[in-house]
C-alpha cells in the first residue's frame, strides 16, 4: 500500500465457509448439551444459509431460520411480492443438523421439525451441504 492510501472498510457479515469457527463452536455446544451463545448460533446459521444459497442458486424457495436469517434459493420461478409459494422454516438447531448431515431431511419433516409448503420446498437434494 502506498502512503496515505485508505483501505475501504467492509464488515464481514457472514462467513461462507462451512468450517467456520462459529459452526464448529455451535455444534460443539449442542453436542455437550449446551445452548450455543446467541452470537455464535446466529453466525453459524447465517454462514450455512449463505452456503445453501451459493450451492442452490435461485429464488423459488425461501428458507427461514428465525430469528437469525432467511435466504431465497433453488432454481425455478421466482416470487416478487408477499409470502412465497414455496417456503421452508425451522429452528436454528434443526437447520444446523440438516446442513451438516447430523439430521436427515425425511426424519426432520416426519418429526415436525421442519414446516414446509409448496411443490419445490423439499430440500433433500441440496442437504447436507458438502463440506469444503
KETORRO-736128 format. One record per atom (N, C-alpha, C): atom name; residue number from 1; x, y, z. Coordinates in steps of 0.2 Angstrom, whole numbers. Layout:
<sites>
+------+-----+-------+-------+-------+
! site ! pos !     x !     y !     z !
+------+-----+-------+-------+-------+
!   CA ! NUM !     X !     Y !     Z !
...
+------+-----+-------+-------+-------+
</sites>
This chain:
<sites>
+------+-----+-------+-------+-------+
! site ! pos !     x !     y !     z !
+------+-----+-------+-------+-------+
!    N !   1 !     4 !    -6 !     0 !
!   CA !   1 !     0 !     0 !     0 !
!    C !   1 !     4 !     6 !     0 !
!    N !   2 !     2 !    11 !    -3 !
!   CA !   2 !     6 !    17 !    -4 !
!    C !   2 !     4 !    22 !     2 !
!    N !   3 !     8 !    26 !     4 !
!   CA !   3 !     7 !    30 !    10 !
!    C !   3 !     1 !    35 !     9 !
!    N !   4 !    -3 !    35 !    14 !
!   CA !   4 !    -9 !    39 !    13 !
!    C !   4 !   -15 !    35 !    10 !
!    N !   5 !   -14 !    29 !     7 !
!   CA !   5 !   -20 !    26 !     4 !
!    C !   5 !   -24 !    23 !    10 !
!    N !   6 !   -31 !    23 !     8 !
!   CA !   6 !   -36 !    21 !    13 !
!    C !   6 !   -39 !    15 !    11 !
!    N !   7 !   -39 !    10 !    15 !
!   CA !   7 !   -42 !     4 !    14 !
!    C !   7 !   -49 !     4 !    15 !
!    N !   8 !   -54 !     2 !    11 !
!   CA !   8 !   -61 !     3 !    12 !
!    C !   8 !   -63 !    -2 !    18 !
!    N !   9 !   -67 !     0 !    22 !
!   CA !   9 !   -70 !    -5 !    27 !
!    C !   9 !   -76 !    -8 !    25 !
!    N !  10 !   -76 !   -14 !    25 !
!   CA !  10 !   -82 !   -18 !    24 !
!    C !  10 !   -82 !   -24 !    29 !
!    N !  11 !   -87 !   -23 !    34 !
!   CA !  11 !   -88 !   -28 !    39 !
!    C !  11 !   -90 !   -35 !    36 !
!    N !  12 !   -87 !   -40 !    39 !
!   CA !  12 !   -89 !   -47 !    37 !
!    C !  12 !   -96 !   -49 !    40 !
!    N !  13 !  -101 !   -50 !    36 !
!   CA !  13 !  -107 !   -51 !    39 !
!    C !  13 !  -108 !   -59 !    40 !
!    N !  14 !  -106 !   -63 !    36 !
!   CA !  14 !  -106 !   -70 !    37 !
!    C !  14 !  -101 !   -74 !    33 !
!    N !  15 !   -98 !   -78 !    36 !
!   CA !  15 !   -93 !   -82 !    33 !
!    C !  15 !   -96 !   -88 !    28 !
!    N !  16 !   -94 !   -88 !    22 !
!   CA !  16 !   -97 !   -93 !    18 !
!    C !  16 !   -94 !  -100 !    18 !
!    N !  17 !   -90 !  -101 !    23 !
!   CA !  17 !   -86 !  -107 !    24 !
!    C !  17 !   -89 !  -112 !    29 !
!    N !  18 !   -91 !  -118 !    28 !
!   CA !  18 !   -94 !  -122 !    32 !
!    C !  18 !   -90 !  -124 !    38 !
!    N !  19 !   -83 !  -123 !    37 !
!   CA !  19 !   -79 !  -125 !    43 !
!    C !  19 !   -77 !  -119 !    47 !
!    N !  20 !   -81 !  -114 !    47 !
!   CA !  20 !   -80 !  -108 !    51 !
!    C !  20 !   -80 !  -109 !    58 !
!    N !  21 !   -77 !  -105 !    62 !
!   CA !  21 !   -76 !  -106 !    69 !
!    C !  21 !   -83 !  -106 !    73 !
!    N !  22 !   -88 !  -102 !    70 !
!   CA !  22 !   -95 !  -102 !    73 !
!    C !  22 !   -98 !  -108 !    72 !
!    N !  23 !   -98 !  -112 !    67 !
!   CA !  23 !  -101 !  -118 !    65 !
!    C !  23 !   -98 !  -123 !    70 !
!    N !  24 !   -92 !  -124 !    71 !
!   CA !  24 !   -88 !  -128 !    75 !
!    C !  24 !   -91 !  -127 !    82 !
!    N !  25 !   -91 !  -121 !    84 !
!   CA !  25 !   -92 !  -119 !    91 !
!    C !  25 !  -100 !  -121 !    93 !
!    N !  26 !  -104 !  -119 !    88 !
!   CA !  26 !  -111 !  -121 !    89 !
!    C !  26 !  -112 !  -128 !    89 !
!    N !  27 !  -109 !  -132 !    85 !
!   CA !  27 !  -110 !  -139 !    85 !
!    C !  27 !  -107 !  -142 !    92 !
!    N !  28 !  -102 !  -140 !    94 !
!   CA !  28 !   -99 !  -142 !   100 !
!    C !  28 !  -103 !  -141 !   106 !
!    N !  29 !  -106 !  -135 !   106 !
!   CA !  29 !  -110 !  -134 !   112 !
!    C !  29 !  -116 !  -138 !   112 !
!    N !  30 !  -119 !  -139 !   106 !
!   CA !  30 !  -125 !  -144 !   105 !
!    C !  30 !  -123 !  -151 !   107 !
!    N !  31 !  -117 !  -153 !   105 !
!   CA !  31 !  -115 !  -160 !   107 !
!    C !  31 !  -114 !  -161 !   114 !
!    N !  32 !  -112 !  -155 !   118 !
!   CA !  32 !  -112 !  -156 !   125 !
!    C !  32 !  -118 !  -154 !   129 !
!    N !  33 !  -124 !  -153 !   125 !
!   CA !  33 !  -130 !  -152 !   128 !
!    C !  33 !  -131 !  -145 !   131 !
!    N !  34 !  -127 !  -141 !   128 !
!   CA !  34 !  -127 !  -133 !   130 !
!    C !  34 !  -131 !  -130 !   124 !
!    N !  35 !  -133 !  -124 !   126 !
!   CA !  35 !  -136 !  -119 !   121 !
!    C !  35 !  -130 !  -115 !   119 !
!    N !  36 !  -129 !  -115 !   112 !
!   CA !  36 !  -124 !  -110 !   110 !
!    C !  36 !  -125 !  -103 !   111 !
!    N !  37 !  -120 !   -99 !   112 !
!   CA !  37 !  -121 !   -92 !   113 !
!    C !  37 !  -125 !   -89 !   107 !
!    N !  38 !  -129 !   -84 !   108 !
!   CA !  38 !  -133 !   -82 !   103 !
!    C !  38 !  -129 !   -79 !    97 !
!    N !  39 !  -124 !   -76 !    98 !
!   CA !  39 !  -120 !   -73 !    93 !
!    C !  39 !  -117 !   -78 !    89 !
!    N !  40 !  -114 !   -84 !    92 !
!   CA !  40 !  -111 !   -89 !    88 !
!    C !  40 !  -117 !   -93 !    84 !
!    N !  41 !  -122 !   -94 !    87 !
!   CA !  41 !  -128 !   -98 !    84 !
!    C !  41 !  -130 !   -94 !    78 !
!    N !  42 !  -131 !   -87 !    78 !
!   CA !  42 !  -133 !   -83 !    73 !
!    C !  42 !  -128 !   -83 !    67 !
!    N !  43 !  -121 !   -83 !    69 !
!   CA !  43 !  -116 !   -83 !    64 !
!    C !  43 !  -116 !   -90 !    60 !
!    N !  44 !  -117 !   -95 !    64 !
!   CA !  44 !  -117 !  -102 !    61 !
!    C !  44 !  -123 !  -103 !    56 !
!    N !  45 !  -129 !  -101 !    58 !
!   CA !  45 !  -135 !  -101 !    54 !
!    C !  45 !  -134 !   -97 !    48 !
!    N !  46 !  -131 !   -91 !    48 !
!   CA !  46 !  -131 !   -87 !    43 !
!    C !  46 !  -125 !   -89 !    38 !
!    N !  47 !  -120 !   -92 !    40 !
!   CA !  47 !  -115 !   -95 !    36 !
!    C !  47 !  -118 !  -101 !    32 !
!    N !  48 !  -121 !  -105 !    35 !
!   CA !  48 !  -124 !  -111 !    32 !
!    C !  48 !  -130 !  -109 !    27 !
!    N !  49 !  -134 !  -104 !    29 !
!   CA !  49 !  -139 !  -101 !    24 !
!    C !  49 !  -135 !   -98 !    18 !
!    N !  50 !  -130 !   -95 !    19 !
!   CA !  50 !  -126 !   -92 !    13 !
!    C !  50 !  -124 !   -97 !     9 !
!    N !  51 !  -121 !  -103 !    12 !
!   CA !  51 !  -118 !  -108 !     8 !
!    C !  51 !  -124 !  -112 !     4 !
!    N !  52 !  -130 !  -113 !     7 !
!   CA !  52 !  -135 !  -116 !     3 !
!    C !  52 !  -137 !  -111 !    -3 !
!    N !  53 !  -138 !  -105 !    -2 !
!   CA !  53 !  -139 !  -100 !    -7 !
!    C !  53 !  -134 !  -101 !   -13 !
!    N !  54 !  -128 !  -101 !   -11 !
!   CA !  54 !  -122 !  -102 !   -16 !
!    C !  54 !  -123 !  -109 !   -20 !
!    N !  55 !  -125 !  -114 !   -16 !
!   CA !  55 !  -125 !  -121 !   -19 !
!    C !  55 !  -131 !  -122 !   -23 !
!    N !  56 !  -137 !  -119 !   -21 !
!   CA !  56 !  -143 !  -120 !   -25 !
!    C !  56 !  -146 !  -113 !   -27 !
!    N !  57 !  -142 !  -110 !   -31 !
!   CA !  57 !  -144 !  -103 !   -33 !
!    C !  57 !  -151 !  -103 !   -36 !
!    N !  58 !  -155 !   -98 !   -35 !
!   CA !  58 !  -162 !   -97 !   -37 !
!    C !  58 !  -166 !   -93 !   -32 !
!    N !  59 !  -172 !   -92 !   -34 !
!   CA !  59 !  -177 !   -88 !   -30 !
!    C !  59 !  -184 !   -91 !   -29 !
!    N !  60 !  -184 !   -98 !   -30 !
!   CA !  60 !  -191 !  -101 !   -30 !
!    C !  60 !  -193 !  -103 !   -23 !
!    N !  61 !  -188 !  -104 !   -18 !
!   CA !  61 !  -189 !  -106 !   -12 !
!    C !  61 !  -186 !  -102 !    -6 !
!    N !  62 !  -190 !  -100 !    -1 !
!   CA !  62 !  -187 !   -96 !     4 !
!    C !  62 !  -186 !  -100 !    10 !
!    N !  63 !  -180 !  -101 !    12 !
!   CA !  63 !  -178 !  -105 !    18 !
!    C !  63 !  -178 !  -100 !    24 !
!    N !  64 !  -182 !  -101 !    29 !
!   CA !  64 !  -182 !   -96 !    35 !
!    C !  64 !  -179 !  -100 !    41 !
!    N !  65 !  -175 !   -97 !    45 !
!   CA !  65 !  -172 !  -100 !    51 !
!    C !  65 !  -173 !   -94 !    56 !
!    N !  66 !  -179 !   -93 !    59 !
!   CA !  66 !  -180 !   -87 !    64 !
!    C !  66 !  -176 !   -88 !    70 !
!    N !  67 !  -174 !   -83 !    73 !
!   CA !  67 !  -174 !   -76 !    71 !
!    C !  67 !  -167 !   -74 !    68 !
!    N !  68 !  -164 !   -79 !    65 !
!   CA !  68 !  -157 !   -77 !    63 !
!    C !  68 !  -156 !   -76 !    55 !
!    N !  69 !  -161 !   -78 !    51 !
!   CA !  69 !  -160 !   -77 !    44 !
!    C !  69 !  -165 !   -81 !    39 !
!    N !  70 !  -164 !   -79 !    33 !
!   CA !  70 !  -168 !   -82 !    28 !
!    C !  70 !  -165 !   -80 !    21 !
!    N !  71 !  -165 !   -85 !    17 !
!   CA !  71 !  -162 !   -84 !    10 !
!    C !  71 !  -167 !   -87 !     5 !
!    N !  72 !  -167 !   -85 !    -1 !
!   CA !  72 !  -170 !   -87 !    -7 !
!    C !  72 !  -165 !   -91 !   -11 !
!    N !  73 !  -168 !   -97 !   -13 !
!   CA !  73 !  -163 !  -102 !   -16 !
!    C !  73 !  -167 !  -106 !   -21 !
!    N !  74 !  -164 !  -111 !   -24 !
!   CA !  74 !  -167 !  -116 !   -28 !
!    C !  74 !  -170 !  -113 !   -35 !
!    N !  75 !  -167 !  -116 !   -40 !
!   CA !  75 !  -169 !  -114 !   -47 !
!    C !  75 !  -177 !  -115 !   -48 !
!    N !  76 !  -180 !  -110 !   -52 !
!   CA !  76 !  -187 !  -111 !   -54 !
!    C !  76 !  -190 !  -104 !   -54 !
!    N !  77 !  -196 !  -104 !   -54 !
!   CA !  77 !  -200 !   -97 !   -55 !
!    C !  77 !  -199 !   -93 !   -48 !
!    N !  78 !  -197 !   -87 !   -49 !
!   CA !  78 !  -196 !   -83 !   -43 !
!    C !  78 !  -202 !   -79 !   -41 !
!    N !  79 !  -203 !   -77 !   -35 !
!   CA !  79 !  -209 !   -73 !   -32 !
!    C !  79 !  -206 !   -66 !   -31 !
!    N !  80 !  -210 !   -61 !   -31 !
!   CA !  80 !  -208 !   -55 !   -30 !
!    C !  80 !  -211 !   -51 !   -25 !
!    N !  81 !  -217 !   -53 !   -23 !
!   CA !  81 !  -221 !   -49 !   -18 !
!    C !  81 !  -225 !   -54 !   -13 !
!    N !  82 !  -225 !   -52 !    -7 !
!   CA !  82 !  -229 !   -56 !    -2 !
!    C !  82 !  -226 !   -63 !     0 !
!    N !  83 !  -229 !   -67 !     3 !
!   CA !  83 !  -227 !   -73 !     5 !
!    C !  83 !  -225 !   -78 !    -1 !
!    N !  84 !  -219 !   -81 !    -1 !
!   CA !  84 !  -218 !   -85 !    -7 !
!    C !  84 !  -222 !   -92 !    -7 !
!    N !  85 !  -224 !   -95 !   -13 !
!   CA !  85 !  -227 !  -101 !   -13 !
!    C !  85 !  -224 !  -107 !   -10 !
!    N !  86 !  -217 !  -106 !   -10 !
!   CA !  86 !  -213 !  -112 !    -8 !
!    C !  86 !  -209 !  -109 !    -2 !
!    N !  87 !  -210 !  -112 !     4 !
!   CA !  87 !  -207 !  -109 !    10 !
!    C !  87 !  -205 !  -115 !    14 !
!    N !  88 !  -199 !  -115 !    18 !
!   CA !  88 !  -196 !  -120 !    22 !
!    C !  88 !  -194 !  -116 !    29 !
!    N !  89 !  -197 !  -118 !    34 !
!   CA !  89 !  -195 !  -114 !    41 !
!    C !  89 !  -193 !  -120 !    46 !
!    N !  90 !  -188 !  -118 !    50 !
!   CA !  90 !  -186 !  -122 !    55 !
!    C !  90 !  -182 !  -118 !    61 !
!    N !  91 !  -181 !  -121 !    66 !
!   CA !  91 !  -177 !  -118 !    72 !
!    C !  91 !  -170 !  -119 !    70 !
!    N !  92 !  -166 !  -115 !    73 !
!   CA !  92 !  -158 !  -115 !    72 !
!    C !  92 !  -155 !  -121 !    73 !
!    N !  93 !  -157 !  -125 !    78 !
!   CA !  93 !  -154 !  -131 !    79 !
!    C !  93 !  -155 !  -137 !    74 !
!    N !  94 !  -161 !  -137 !    72 !
!   CA !  94 !  -163 !  -141 !    66 !
!    C !  94 !  -159 !  -139 !    60 !
!    N !  95 !  -159 !  -133 !    58 !
!   CA !  95 !  -155 !  -131 !    52 !
!    C !  95 !  -148 !  -133 !    53 !
!    N !  96 !  -145 !  -132 !    58 !
!   CA !  96 !  -138 !  -134 !    59 !
!    C !  96 !  -137 !  -142 !    58 !
!    N !  97 !  -142 !  -146 !    61 !
!   CA !  97 !  -142 !  -153 !    60 !
!    C !  97 !  -143 !  -155 !    52 !
!    N !  98 !  -147 !  -152 !    49 !
!   CA !  98 !  -149 !  -153 !    42 !
!    C !  98 !  -143 !  -151 !    38 !
!    N !  99 !  -140 !  -145 !    39 !
!   CA !  99 !  -135 !  -143 !    34 !
!    C !  99 !  -128 !  -147 !    35 !
!    N ! 100 !  -127 !  -149 !    41 !
!   CA ! 100 !  -121 !  -153 !    42 !
!    C ! 100 !  -121 !  -161 !    42 !
!    N ! 101 !  -127 !  -163 !    40 !
!   CA ! 101 !  -128 !  -170 !    39 !
!    C ! 101 !  -129 !  -174 !    46 !
!    N ! 102 !  -131 !  -171 !    51 !
!   CA ! 102 !  -132 !  -174 !    58 !
!    C ! 102 !  -139 !  -176 !    58 !
!    N ! 103 !  -143 !  -173 !    54 !
!   CA ! 103 !  -151 !  -175 !    54 !
!    C ! 103 !  -153 !  -175 !    47 !
!    N ! 104 !  -157 !  -181 !    45 !
!   CA ! 104 !  -159 !  -182 !    39 !
!    C ! 104 !  -166 !  -178 !    37 !
!    N ! 105 !  -166 !  -176 !    31 !
!   CA ! 105 !  -172 !  -171 !    29 !
!    C ! 105 !  -179 !  -175 !    31 !
!    N ! 106 !  -179 !  -181 !    29 !
!   CA ! 106 !  -186 !  -185 !    30 !
!    C ! 106 !  -187 !  -186 !    37 !
!    N ! 107 !  -182 !  -187 !    41 !
!   CA ! 107 !  -184 !  -188 !    48 !
!    C ! 107 !  -186 !  -181 !    51 !
!    N ! 108 !  -183 !  -175 !    49 !
!   CA ! 108 !  -185 !  -169 !    52 !
!    C ! 108 !  -192 !  -167 !    50 !
!    N ! 109 !  -194 !  -169 !    44 !
!   CA ! 109 !  -200 !  -167 !    42 !
!    C ! 109 !  -205 !  -172 !    45 !
!    N ! 110 !  -204 !  -178 !    46 !
!   CA ! 110 !  -208 !  -183 !    49 !
!    C ! 110 !  -209 !  -181 !    57 !
!    N ! 111 !  -204 !  -179 !    60 !
!   CA ! 111 !  -204 !  -177 !    67 !
!    C ! 111 !  -207 !  -170 !    68 !
!    N ! 112 !  -209 !  -166 !    63 !
!   CA ! 112 !  -212 !  -160 !    63 !
!    C ! 112 !  -207 !  -154 !    65 !
!    N ! 113 !  -201 !  -155 !    64 !
!   CA ! 113 !  -196 !  -150 !    65 !
!    C ! 113 !  -195 !  -145 !    59 !
!    N ! 114 !  -198 !  -147 !    53 !
!   CA ! 114 !  -197 !  -143 !    48 !
!    C ! 114 !  -205 !  -141 !    45 !
!    N ! 115 !  -206 !  -135 !    44 !
!   CA ! 115 !  -213 !  -133 !    41 !
!    C ! 115 !  -211 !  -131 !    34 !
!    N ! 116 !  -215 !  -134 !    30 !
!   CA ! 116 !  -214 !  -133 !    23 !
!    C ! 116 !  -220 !  -133 !    19 !
!    N ! 117 !  -220 !  -128 !    13 !
!   CA ! 117 !  -226 !  -128 !     9 !
!    C ! 117 !  -224 !  -127 !     2 !
!    N ! 118 !  -227 !  -130 !    -3 !
!   CA ! 118 !  -226 !  -129 !   -10 !
!    C ! 118 !  -222 !  -135 !   -13 !
!    N ! 119 !  -223 !  -135 !   -19 !
!   CA ! 119 !  -220 !  -141 !   -23 !
!    C ! 119 !  -213 !  -141 !   -23 !
!    N ! 120 !  -209 !  -136 !   -22 !
!   CA ! 120 !  -202 !  -135 !   -23 !
!    C ! 120 !  -199 !  -135 !   -16 !
!    N ! 121 !  -203 !  -136 !   -11 !
!   CA ! 121 !  -200 !  -135 !    -4 !
!    C ! 121 !  -196 !  -141 !    -1 !
!    N ! 122 !  -195 !  -146 !    -5 !
!   CA ! 122 !  -191 !  -152 !    -2 !
!    C ! 122 !  -184 !  -150 !    -4 !
!    N ! 123 !  -180 !  -149 !     1 !
!   CA ! 123 !  -173 !  -148 !     1 !
!    C ! 123 !  -168 !  -154 !     1 !
!    N ! 124 !  -171 !  -160 !     1 !
!   CA ! 124 !  -167 !  -166 !     2 !
!    C ! 124 !  -161 !  -166 !    -3 !
!    N ! 125 !  -162 !  -164 !    -9 !
!   CA ! 125 !  -157 !  -164 !   -15 !
!    C ! 125 !  -151 !  -160 !   -13 !
!    N ! 126 !  -152 !  -155 !    -9 !
!   CA ! 126 !  -147 !  -150 !    -8 !
!    C ! 126 !  -143 !  -151 !    -1 !
!    N ! 127 !  -146 !  -155 !     3 !
!   CA ! 127 !  -144 !  -156 !    10 !
!    C ! 127 !  -141 !  -163 !    11 !
!    N ! 128 !  -136 !  -165 !    15 !
!   CA ! 128 !  -132 !  -160 !    19 !
!    C ! 128 !  -128 !  -156 !    14 !
!    N ! 129 !  -125 !  -150 !    16 !
!   CA ! 129 !  -121 !  -146 !    12 !
!    C ! 129 !  -114 !  -150 !    12 !
!    N ! 130 !  -111 !  -150 !     6 !
!   CA ! 130 !  -104 !  -153 !     5 !
!    C ! 130 !   -99 !  -149 !    10 !
!    N ! 131 !   -95 !  -153 !    13 !
!   CA ! 131 !   -90 !  -149 !    17 !
!    C ! 131 !   -84 !  -147 !    13 !
!    N ! 132 !   -82 !  -141 !    14 !
!   CA ! 132 !   -76 !  -139 !    10 !
!    C ! 132 !   -70 !  -141 !    13 !
+------+-----+-------+-------+-------+
</sites>
